[in-house]
């Protein structure tokens, strides 16, 4: 998981991929966020949790520290200037606590903004009301919105919770009093062909290939149809090889690799998996056959000693951990195979 996590993080630190992701998520593919308008934010989130020790001194009870995969400050001018903080969390597995984790990340990001405002206001010389003095904030202060996207780098369906309420056990009468939080999930499994076309960078191609990689027919159809797929660069090829366990030839420098060679490499790794599965299946089949032979032999031996079928069934159920239905099947098969009734 470590290498995949690092590669996906590096991939999404690319300003082009980062901007493309949120243009898809927020603006339905419209090119609103420009890579040049994206700037880095410290990914380390630290928050001190205090309890009052006395009126003049506070004691630190707990120090919370979290690391965000990617967090950026974005300036937008789309009919009015404004700013937003956008974060990306990369998942190569389903985290069943993801809504809580994202909720915490966003809350800590807001807490950091409040602390920065308090520091700015502390000695600014402005006259403050009682409420402004105690809160440390001015009434007109506003925070920058924080939006986090979760990318599930897998071809399977995300089978985990998508909202905070999904992970809570509560009486329905409490529902209206519990604030909810939803994750912004990018899940290739649920995306349609038209969705991938809304991306302008190779991020969309990588997600499209990832979705189709688990099914030979889907991958072949994807290549045959073209679907607007472009040749892959070195960065995307390295990422897909790690995600899929494939051996797509890695281009050097600014070179690219065509989709036919990509498809061939993915097909090869799928065929290796199929061949391995067949070998394992034959081995398991032989073992299963040996077990069935033992049970049928036991039934035949007991019948030769004129043991009644109900007693034979009881015997093989106990000896081979069978259900009554399975025992009856073996009795019937023995009668057919050996001609005994």
N, C-alpha and C positions, 0 to 999 in steps of 0.2 A: 504493500500500500504506500510506503514511504516515497518510492520513486515516482509513482503515479501522481501522488499528491503534489510533489514538487514540480513535476512537468505541467500539470494542469494549472498550477499557480503561476508558473512562468508564462504559460500560453495566454492566460487572461490578464497578465500584467502588460501585455502588448496593447498600447493605446488604441490601435485599430480594432482589435478584437473586443476590447472593453467597451468602446463607444458603440460598436455594432450590436453587441448583446443588449444594451439598454435602449438603443433605437428600436430594436425588435420588441423588447418587453414592454416599453412604455409608449412608444410612438408608432407601433405597428409597421416598423421598417422604414419610416420616414427619416431622412438624414438630418436630424435635429442636433444631436450631440456630435461635435467635431473632435477628433483626436487631439488637436492642438489646444482645445479648451479644457483638457483634463489635466489635473495636477495631483501629485501624491499627497496622501495624508498618513501620518504615523499609524501603522497597523497595530501597534501595541496599545491595548486599552487597560488602564489601571484606575481603579476606583477604591478609595478608602471608605469602609463602612464604620461609622462612629457610633458610640453611645455616650451620653452625657455623664462625665465623671463628677463635675461640679459646674457652677455657672461660668467659670473662667477658663476651664481646661477641658479638653476633649481627649478621650482615649481611643486609639485605633483598635477596634475589635478584630477586624478582618481586612485583608488586602486582596481585592479581586484583580486578577491579571488575565487578560485574554488576548490572543493573537488573531487578527483577521487575515484571511487569505489575501484579499485585495480590497483596498478602500481608497476612493478618489473623490476629490472635490471638483465639481463640474459647474462651469459658468454657462448659462443659457441666455440667449437673446431670441426669443420666439414670440414676438408680439409684446415683449416686456422683459426687462433684465431680471434674472433671479438666479439663485444658486441652489445646488442640491448635493448631498453626499451620497455616493453610490458604492455599495459593497458587493463583493462576490464571494460566495462560499462554494468550494468545489467538493463534490461528494463522489467517491468511487464505490461507496456502499450506502445502504439505507440507514440513516441515523434516526432511531425511533424517538429521540428527544429533540429533533431539529427545530420545531416551533419554539421550544423554550430556549434553545441555544441562540437562535436568531433574535428572539425577543430580548435576551440579555445583551447581545452585541449592540443592537440599536439603542437600547436604554442607556448603556454605558456611553455611547456616542453622544446622546443628548446630554447626559450628565457632564461629559467633558465640556460641551459648549457652555453649559450654565456656569461651570467653574471658571472658564475663560472670561465670561462676561462679568462675573463677580470681581475677578482680579482687575479687569479694566475699569470698573466703576469705583473701586475701593478708594482711590485717592485722586479722583478726577475733579474734585472741587465743586461739583454740582450739589445744589441743595436737594435733600432727599426727604420724602415723606416717611412717616413711621414704617409703613409697609415696605417701602423701597429700602429703608435702612436695614430692617431685619431680614428681608429675603435676599438682599444683595443685588436685586434686579430692578430695572425700571419697568414701569407699567407697559411701555411701548416696546420693550424688548421682544424679539422674535427669534426663534431658532431655525437653523437650516434643516430642511427635511432630510431624513435618512431612509434610503431604500436599499434593501438587500436582495440579491438574486441568488438562488441556489441552483447550481448546474449538476444534474445527475449524469455522470459520465458512464452510462451503461445502456445496453439495448433493452434491458428488462423494464418492466413497469415499477414505478416507485410504490411500494406497498406499505409505506409508513404514514404517519399522521401528517396532515397538511395545515392544520390549525391548532392553536393552543387548546381549544375545547376538545379536540380529538384525543388529547393525552390526559384529560381530566376525568375523574369519576365524580359525578355530581347529580343531585336531585334536579329534575327539570324545572322545578319552581325557582331555582337559582339562576337559570340561564340568562335572564335579562339583566342580571347584576354582575355577571362575569365578563369583563372586557375580553374580546377575542383578538387573536393575532394570526394572520395567515402568512405562510411562506410563499415567496414568488418563485415557483419551481419551473425550471427548464428541464423537461423530460423528453428526450428524443422519441421514446416509445409512443407518446400520445400526439406527436406532431405530424401534420399532414405535409404532402409534397409542397403545397403552396406556402406553408410556414417557412420552410427552408429557403425559399426564393426571396424572402423578405430580408435576408442577410446580405450584406455587400462584401463581406470579407470571407476568408476560407473557414472561419468558425462555423458558418452554416453548412459548408460541405463536409466538415469533420463530423458534425452532429448527424447529418444525413447518412453518411457512410456508416457511422456507429449504429444507427437504428437498423440499417439493412444488413449489417454484418452477420447476424445470427441466422439468417435465412438465405439459402443459396438462390432461390428463385427471386426473392426481393432484390438481392444484390445484382443479379444478372439483369433484371428488369430496369434497375436504376442505371446501370451502365448503358444498356441498349437504348433507353429512352433519352439518355443524355441528361435530362432534368437540370440543365444549366450548370452541371458540375464542371469545375475547372481543374487544370493540372495543379498538383499539390506542391507546396514549397517544403523546404527542409524541416522547418519547425512543426508543421502539421503532420508530416510523415513520421517524424520521431514520436510525436504524441500518439498517433494511431497505432504504431507498432507496439508501443507499451500497453495501450488500452486493450488491443485485440490479440496480443501475443503473436502478431504476424511478422513477416520479414519483407515488408515493402522496401525496395531499393531506395536508399536515402540520397537525395540529390545534394550536390555540393554548392556552396555559395548561394547565388541567386538562381541556380538551375531549378527546374520543376520536373515532376514526373507525371505522365499521362494516366488517365483513369483505367485504361486497359491493363497496364502493369500493376496498378493498385488492386484491381479486381482479381487478377491472377494470383497475387500474393495472398490475398484474403481467402480465396477459394482453396489454396493449397493448405492453409492452416486448418480450414474447416474439414478438408478431406483427411488430414492427419487425425483429427478428432474422431471422425467417422470410423476410420480404420482401427484406431485404438479401441473405440467402443465395440466394434465387431469382435475383436480379439477377446476383450473382457467378457463380452456376451457369450462367446463360445465357451470360455473357461467356466463362467457361471452356469451355463447350460449343462456342461458336463457334470459339474458338481451337483446340480439339481437332479440330473438324470440318475446319478449314483444314489442319491437320497431316495428318489422314487423307487428305484430298483430294490433297495433295502426294504421299503414298506411293502411292496408287492410280494417280495419273497417271504416276508413274515406272514402276510395274509395267506399265501399258498401253503406254507408249512402248518399253520394252525388249522387250515381246512383239511389237510391230510390227516390230522388227528381228530377230525370230526368235531371241532370246536364250533358251536353255533355262531352265526354271524353277529348277533348283538354283543356276544362276549368278545369276538374278534375286534369289533369296532371299539369297544371300551378299552381293549388292550392297546391298540395302536394310537388311540387318542392320548393315553397316558404316556406311552413310550416315545412318541414322536411329536407331541405337543400339537395335535391336530384339533380342528373343530369337528363336531358331529357331521357337518355337511361334507367336509374333506374326507372323513373316514368312509362315508357312504360312497363317495366317488371312487376311492381305492377298491372298495368291495366290488363295485360294479365293473371296474376295469379289470380286476383279477378274474372275474367270471368270464369276461369277454376274451381275455388273453389266454387263460388256461382252460377254459371250457368247463369250469366248475359252477354249479348252482347250489 
